[in-house]
Amino acid sequence: MLASDLARLYEVTTGNLNLAVRRNALRFPPDFMFQLTKAEYATLRLQFASLETGRGRYAKYLPYAFTEHGVAMLSSVLKSKRAILANIEIMRAFSRFRDVLLAHKDLARQLDALEGRCDQRFRVVFETLRKLMTERKPRKRPIGFTT
């Protein structure tokens, strides 16, 4: 998650969040938090169709991104009640996401095993199931968190 998104969730400014992280730098090793490259930031801006330029339009520095562990560590840095409650919800979301990924892998493994035991008559069924597992469904609502 980006620092700006986390700051909105925690109801603090991005600058204050980054300041708290800098003051506690030992708590955020590279596998907890990293800074986006210029290319990554440009791609991100393209995805959100925000190509305006000009003074004060965008952050002066490249944004930071936090992994699941980095988000968990933020709860020890930001001590407000809002930060704690938001952190709990974020951790639950990561957990649900991991569960969905694991369930998808288990389903693929079971399908492989079943396919090995069946003859060619069911080939179309297996191809259809694999196609359904890989197709993306259209999003019903926009991605992101609301405060």
NORDA-V249099 format. One record per pair of residues at least 12 apart in sequence whose ideal C-beta (glycine too) atoms are under 10 Angstrom apart, sorted by the first residue. I is the first residue (numbers start at 1). GAP is how many residues later the second one is. If there is no record, write none. Layout:
i->I gap->GAP
i->I gap->GAP
This chain:
i->1 gap->63
i->1 gap->64
i->1 gap->65
i->1 gap->66
i->1 gap->67
i->1 gap->69
i->1 gap->70
i->1 gap->73
i->1 gap->89
i->1 gap->92
i->1 gap->93
i->1 gap->143
i->1 gap->144
i->2 gap->12
i->2 gap->34
i->2 gap->39
i->2 gap->42
i->2 gap->61
i->2 gap->62
i->2 gap->63
i->2 gap->64
i->3 gap->12
i->3 gap->14
i->3 gap->15
i->3 gap->18
i->3 gap->30
i->3 gap->32
i->3 gap->33
i->3 gap->56
i->3 gap->60
i->3 gap->61
i->3 gap->62
i->3 gap->63
i->3 gap->67
i->3 gap->71
i->4 gap->13
i->4 gap->14
i->4 gap->55
i->4 gap->59
i->4 gap->60
i->5 gap->58
i->5 gap->60
i->5 gap->61
i->5 gap->85
i->5 gap->139
i->5 gap->140
i->6 gap->15
i->6 gap->58
i->6 gap->59
i->6 gap->60
i->6 gap->64
i->6 gap->65
i->6 gap->68
i->6 gap->72
i->6 gap->77
i->6 gap->80
i->6 gap->81
i->6 gap->84
i->6 gap->139
i->7 gap->71
i->8 gap->78
i->8 gap->136
i->8 gap->137
i->8 gap->138
i->8 gap->139
i->9 gap->62
i->9 gap->65
i->9 gap->73
i->9 gap->74
i->9 gap->76
i->9 gap->77
i->9 gap->78
i->9 gap->80
i->9 gap->81
i->9 gap->136
i->9 gap->137
i->9 gap->138
i->10 gap->64
i->10 gap->65
i->10 gap->68
i->10 gap->70
i->10 gap->72
i->10 gap->73
i->10 gap->74
i->10 gap->75
i->10 gap->76
i->10 gap->77
i->10 gap->80
i->10 gap->137
i->11 gap->67
i->11 gap->69
i->11 gap->71
i->11 gap->72
i->11 gap->75
i->11 gap->136
i->12 gap->66
i->12 gap->68
i->12 gap->70
i->12 gap->71
i->14 gap->45
i->14 gap->47
i->14 gap->49
i->14 gap->50
i->15 gap->44
i->15 gap->45
i->15 gap->46
i->16 gap->62
i->17 gap->47
i->17 gap->49
i->17 gap->57
i->17 gap->60
i->17 gap->61
i->17 gap->66
i->18 gap->41
i->18 gap->43
i->18 gap->45
i->18 gap->46
i->19 gap->58
i->20 gap->54
i->20 gap->57
i->20 gap->58
i->20 gap->59
i->20 gap->63
i->21 gap->12
i->21 gap->43
i->21 gap->45
i->21 gap->49
i->21 gap->52
i->21 gap->53
i->21 gap->56
i->21 gap->57
i->22 gap->42
i->23 gap->54
i->24 gap->49
i->24 gap->50
i->24 gap->52
i->24 gap->53
i->24 gap->54
i->27 gap->43
i->27 gap->46
i->27 gap->47
i->27 gap->49
i->27 gap->50
i->28 gap->36
i->28 gap->38
i->28 gap->39
i->28 gap->41
i->28 gap->42
i->28 gap->45
i->28 gap->46
i->28 gap->49
i->29 gap->40
i->29 gap->41
i->29 gap->44
i->30 gap->37
i->30 gap->40
i->31 gap->36
i->31 gap->38
i->31 gap->39
i->32 gap->34
i->32 gap->35
i->32 gap->36
i->32 gap->37
i->32 gap->38
i->32 gap->39
i->32 gap->40
i->32 gap->41
i->32 gap->42
i->33 gap->31
i->33 gap->32
i->33 gap->33
i->33 gap->34
i->33 gap->36
i->33 gap->37
i->33 gap->38
i->33 gap->40
i->33 gap->41
i->34 gap->30
i->34 gap->31
i->34 gap->32
i->34 gap->33
i->34 gap->36
i->35 gap->26
i->35 gap->27
i->35 gap->28
i->35 gap->29
i->35 gap->30
i->36 gap->25
i->36 gap->26
i->36 gap->27
i->36 gap->28
i->36 gap->29
i->37 gap->25
i->38 gap->24
i->40 gap->22
i->40 gap->23
i->40 gap->25
i->41 gap->17
i->41 gap->18
i->41 gap->20
i->41 gap->21
i->41 gap->22
i->44 gap->19
i->44 gap->21
i->45 gap->13
i->66 gap->24
i->67 gap->27
i->68 gap->22
i->68 gap->23
i->68 gap->25
i->68 gap->26
i->68 gap->27
i->68 gap->29
i->68 gap->30
i->69 gap->25
i->71 gap->15
i->71 gap->16
i->71 gap->19
i->71 gap->20
i->71 gap->22
i->71 gap->23
i->72 gap->15
i->72 gap->18
i->72 gap->19
i->72 gap->22
i->73 gap->14
i->74 gap->12
i->74 gap->13
i->74 gap->16
i->75 gap->12
i->75 gap->13
i->75 gap->15
i->75 gap->16
i->82 gap->65
i->86 gap->59
i->86 gap->61
i->89 gap->56
i->90 gap->55
i->93 gap->52
i->104 gap->29
i->104 gap->30
i->107 gap->22
i->107 gap->26
i->108 gap->21
i->108 gap->22
i->108 gap->25
i->108 gap->26
i->111 gap->14
i->111 gap->15
i->111 gap->18
i->111 gap->19
i->111 gap->22
i->112 gap->14
i->112 gap->18
i->114 gap->12
i->114 gap->15
i->115 gap->12
i->115 gap->14
i->115 gap->15
